[in-house]
Amino acid sequence: MKTLIRPLWIAGAAALSLAACNQTAPPAPGSASVTPSSFRMPEGTGCAGEVARYRAVMDNDLAMGHVNHSVYGRVSREIDQASSACAAGRDAEAIRMIRAAKSRYGYS
């Protein structure tokens, strides 16, 4: 009887360890969604292009659940300020503002 129990115990332990390898972790929050194939990064040059691209990325990240509403609101206000600077002809300042916001929120 002892000789039968040991092989069964080893086989059971091996089966459990292999079963654990086949388990998949649930997707991270917000990563279950994928950017739609229709998404196109805005074109353009200078500060207007920088503002439009960052706004598109943030809008997409909000829609996909990669950023929460409070962070999106803060970033959106910073993008609006950069857009105002751009519209006022302060291109270099607007681009600096966008780059600073990207860096602050991990989009560098």
Backbone bond lengths (Angstrom), bond angles and torsions (degrees), N, CA, C in turn:
res aa  C-N    CA-C-N  psi(-1)  N-CA   C-N-CA  omega(-1)  CA-C   N-CA-C  phi
1 M - - - 1.450 - - 1.522 110.83 -
2 K 1.371 117.49 -41.03 1.456 120.85 178.63 1.521 111.46 -60.04
3 T 1.312 116.94 -39.49 1.466 120.51 -178.10 1.516 111.00 -68.35
4 L 1.292 120.19 -25.24 1.452 123.91 178.92 1.537 111.43 -81.18
5 I 1.321 117.26 -36.41 1.467 121.28 -176.73 1.528 111.24 -68.28
6 R 1.311 116.94 -42.82 1.467 119.48 -176.91 1.537 112.34 -60.90
7 P 1.330 121.23 -49.20 1.469 120.35 177.95 1.529 112.55 -61.41
8 L 1.337 116.36 -35.93 1.464 119.07 178.07 1.530 110.84 -66.89
9 W 1.322 116.13 -40.43 1.461 119.97 178.65 1.531 110.37 -63.30
10 I 1.328 117.58 -44.50 1.473 122.17 179.19 1.524 110.15 -63.35
11 A 1.332 117.04 -43.89 1.464 120.76 179.24 1.532 110.36 -63.30
12 G 1.332 117.11 -41.21 1.464 120.58 178.56 1.517 112.25 -64.78
13 A 1.334 117.12 -42.34 1.460 120.87 178.41 1.516 110.96 -63.86
14 A 1.332 116.71 -40.86 1.463 120.43 178.83 1.529 110.51 -64.95
15 A 1.326 116.70 -41.54 1.465 120.37 -179.88 1.526 111.11 -63.81
16 L 1.326 116.28 -41.31 1.467 119.44 178.99 1.524 111.64 -65.34
17 S 1.317 116.25 -41.54 1.464 118.40 -179.53 1.526 110.99 -66.85
18 L 1.329 117.64 -37.31 1.460 120.08 177.22 1.526 111.45 -69.88
19 A 1.306 117.03 -36.38 1.461 120.36 177.96 1.519 110.47 -63.66
20 A 1.307 116.82 -37.24 1.465 120.09 178.78 1.514 110.97 -64.33
21 C 1.311 118.52 -31.04 1.467 121.48 179.93 1.512 111.68 -69.97
22 N 1.318 117.12 -25.97 1.453 120.57 -176.24 1.519 113.25 -89.55
23 Q 1.304 118.21 -5.65 1.452 120.35 179.15 1.520 109.13 -73.92
24 T 1.305 115.66 143.88 1.458 119.82 176.61 1.511 108.77 -112.44
25 A 1.300 115.45 142.28 1.455 120.41 178.34 1.523 108.43 -77.39
26 P 1.313 117.10 147.99 1.465 118.83 176.26 1.528 109.34 -64.99
27 P 1.327 116.87 151.67 1.458 118.80 -179.52 1.524 111.10 -61.63
28 A 1.303 115.78 149.97 1.460 121.09 177.46 1.524 108.71 -62.99
29 P 1.327 117.53 150.82 1.467 119.94 179.53 1.520 110.88 -55.16
30 G 1.318 115.35 130.38 1.454 120.09 177.60 1.513 114.41 84.92
31 S 1.334 118.92 -12.70 1.451 119.15 -176.66 1.519 112.77 -92.70
32 A 1.320 117.25 -0.60 1.456 119.97 179.08 1.523 110.44 -70.08
33 S 1.314 117.40 -26.48 1.451 121.81 179.68 1.525 109.66 -90.87
34 V 1.294 114.07 149.28 1.459 120.40 -179.69 1.520 107.72 -120.85
35 T 1.315 116.25 145.42 1.455 120.51 177.25 1.528 108.79 -55.27
36 P 1.322 117.68 129.81 1.465 119.60 -178.44 1.524 111.65 -62.95
37 S 1.311 115.61 149.19 1.465 120.25 -178.81 1.527 111.36 -65.21
38 S 1.317 117.54 -18.29 1.462 120.98 179.28 1.530 113.16 -79.27
39 F 1.345 116.97 -8.99 1.466 120.39 -178.58 1.521 109.48 -66.47
40 R 1.304 116.38 130.03 1.464 122.68 175.68 1.516 108.37 -129.18
41 M 1.312 115.59 131.13 1.453 120.40 177.55 1.532 107.62 -70.18
42 P 1.328 117.49 129.85 1.469 120.26 179.05 1.526 111.71 -59.34
43 E 1.293 115.04 144.20 1.454 120.34 176.88 1.526 108.00 -95.03
44 G 1.278 115.62 178.41 1.455 120.45 178.98 1.507 110.29 128.52
45 T 1.303 113.93 161.40 1.458 119.74 -178.42 1.516 109.85 -117.54
46 G 1.289 114.68 171.13 1.452 121.05 175.49 1.509 112.40 63.48
47 C 1.313 114.52 -158.13 1.457 119.31 -175.29 1.523 112.39 -67.12
48 A 1.329 117.84 -33.62 1.466 119.88 -179.85 1.530 110.68 -62.56
49 G 1.313 116.78 -41.18 1.460 120.70 177.59 1.516 111.92 -66.53
50 E 1.335 116.15 -41.96 1.478 120.55 178.80 1.524 110.67 -61.70
51 V 1.323 116.33 -44.79 1.464 121.10 179.90 1.526 110.01 -63.08
52 A 1.323 116.96 -47.55 1.467 120.85 -177.90 1.527 111.68 -62.55
53 R 1.324 117.57 -41.00 1.463 120.43 -179.33 1.525 111.70 -67.59
54 Y 1.320 117.14 -44.42 1.464 119.64 -179.38 1.526 110.47 -65.93
55 R 1.333 116.75 -39.14 1.466 120.32 178.09 1.540 109.89 -63.06
56 A 1.332 117.21 -41.67 1.468 120.97 179.87 1.522 111.05 -63.98
57 V 1.328 117.07 -41.61 1.465 120.93 179.09 1.528 109.62 -63.88
58 M 1.314 117.40 -45.12 1.464 120.30 -178.90 1.532 111.38 -66.56
59 D 1.346 117.27 -40.44 1.463 120.05 177.16 1.524 110.35 -61.17
60 N 1.327 116.21 -42.57 1.454 120.49 178.78 1.531 110.99 -65.18
61 D 1.324 116.97 -43.78 1.464 119.98 -179.83 1.530 111.63 -63.53
62 L 1.313 117.04 -35.97 1.463 120.22 176.25 1.531 109.67 -65.71
63 A 1.325 116.89 -46.14 1.463 121.27 -179.14 1.530 111.65 -62.92
64 M 1.312 117.38 -32.82 1.466 121.68 -178.54 1.525 112.54 -85.86
65 G 1.335 117.51 -9.07 1.455 120.94 179.92 1.517 113.50 84.73
66 H 1.322 117.11 15.85 1.464 120.84 -179.52 1.519 112.72 -84.09
67 V 1.322 117.07 -11.31 1.459 121.76 178.37 1.527 107.06 -141.19
68 N 1.337 116.49 141.90 1.466 118.07 -179.35 1.531 110.30 -85.94
69 H 1.317 115.49 168.86 1.468 120.89 -173.74 1.528 113.38 -64.10
70 S 1.319 117.53 -35.56 1.468 118.38 -178.30 1.531 110.99 -68.93
71 V 1.316 117.22 -41.63 1.470 120.06 177.17 1.522 109.44 -66.80
72 Y 1.313 116.99 -43.25 1.460 120.59 178.80 1.532 110.61 -57.72
73 G 1.322 117.17 -41.47 1.465 120.77 178.92 1.520 112.28 -61.82
74 R 1.331 116.35 -42.88 1.471 120.09 178.61 1.527 110.73 -64.81
75 V 1.320 116.60 -45.59 1.467 120.19 -179.49 1.523 109.92 -64.94
76 S 1.310 116.34 -41.49 1.464 120.65 -179.47 1.532 111.49 -60.64
77 R 1.323 116.74 -39.64 1.475 119.43 177.35 1.530 110.40 -64.21
78 E 1.336 116.69 -39.59 1.467 119.70 178.60 1.531 110.85 -66.65
79 I 1.319 116.44 -38.16 1.468 119.82 177.04 1.524 109.59 -64.88
80 D 1.325 116.73 -41.14 1.478 120.21 178.18 1.528 111.03 -61.24
81 Q 1.320 117.65 -40.82 1.469 120.50 178.53 1.535 110.44 -64.33
82 A 1.324 116.13 -41.74 1.461 119.73 178.13 1.528 110.43 -65.57
83 S 1.317 116.50 -38.24 1.467 120.79 178.09 1.528 110.85 -63.25
84 S 1.327 116.47 -40.10 1.473 120.51 177.71 1.526 110.99 -64.70
85 A 1.328 117.14 -42.10 1.467 121.04 177.61 1.529 109.72 -62.94
86 C 1.315 116.30 -40.15 1.462 120.83 179.25 1.533 110.35 -63.88
87 A 1.327 115.88 -46.34 1.466 120.36 -179.87 1.523 111.70 -62.99
88 A 1.328 117.18 -28.13 1.470 121.91 179.53 1.532 111.86 -83.51
89 G 1.336 116.66 2.40 1.463 119.53 177.94 1.521 114.37 88.26
90 R 1.308 116.92 9.58 1.470 120.86 179.65 1.527 109.23 -97.64
91 D 1.335 114.25 65.98 1.470 120.95 -173.57 1.525 112.99 -57.66
92 A 1.316 116.78 -50.57 1.466 120.41 -176.52 1.527 110.71 -61.68
93 E 1.313 116.64 -40.72 1.464 120.38 178.62 1.526 110.66 -64.07
94 A 1.326 116.65 -43.46 1.464 120.96 -179.63 1.526 110.94 -62.45
95 I 1.319 116.91 -43.07 1.466 120.44 179.39 1.525 110.04 -64.95
96 R 1.327 117.30 -40.74 1.472 120.05 176.68 1.521 110.81 -61.27
97 M 1.324 116.84 -40.35 1.462 121.15 179.82 1.530 110.92 -63.40
98 I 1.323 116.42 -42.64 1.471 120.48 179.17 1.519 110.04 -65.18
99 R 1.320 116.93 -45.54 1.470 120.18 179.96 1.523 111.48 -62.56
100 A 1.330 116.93 -39.12 1.467 120.54 178.61 1.528 110.90 -65.63
101 A 1.320 116.34 -41.98 1.468 119.84 178.82 1.528 110.64 -65.29
102 K 1.315 116.63 -43.01 1.469 119.87 177.73 1.525 110.68 -58.34
103 S 1.296 115.75 -45.30 1.469 120.75 -179.18 1.531 110.42 -64.43
104 R 1.317 116.52 -43.44 1.462 122.12 -177.88 1.539 111.49 -61.59
105 Y 1.335 116.36 -36.39 1.452 120.38 -176.31 1.525 113.82 -104.46
106 G 1.327 116.86 11.60 1.466 120.49 173.68 1.510 115.12 81.15
107 Y 1.303 117.76 28.85 1.467 120.95 179.82 1.526 112.12 -110.18
108 S 1.288 118.17 22.01 1.465 120.95 -178.04 1.502 111.52 -69.93
